Amino acid sequence: MYHDRGMKKWRPFATMPEQYIGLQEIINKQVEVPQPVLTEEQMEQMNFTLIEALHTNKQVYLTYYKQGQCITETGFIQFVDSLGNLFIFIDDVFELKNKMRLNELIDVRFV
């Protein structure tokens, strides 16, 4: 009868945590993508969508760039400051307020 030891059999290989930290850093660097460059037209369209979502309280998909990754979340726009280059949105999952810079934003679409 076969009895699987599960993760116990891999314990001897976990004696060098520095190696795993180094490997994880290498993997993370391979996954990184450069921040996309947006045209003036794309930025203007995003601005109109942000303002419309703010006034109509519609839910939006926000795609933004953070630490080498493009992240997409859903939420509601609460505040937009074009001169201060920031906006505040409330995410749909945890209902937390998130403050973000407009230059980190890649795409905004209505749900």
Secondary structure, DSSP 8 states (H G I E B T S, - for coil): -----GGGGGGGGGG-HHHHHHHHHHHHHHH--------HHHHHHHHHHHHHHHHHT-EEEEEEEETTEEEEEEEEEEEEETTTTEEEEEETTT--EEEEEGGGEEEEEE-
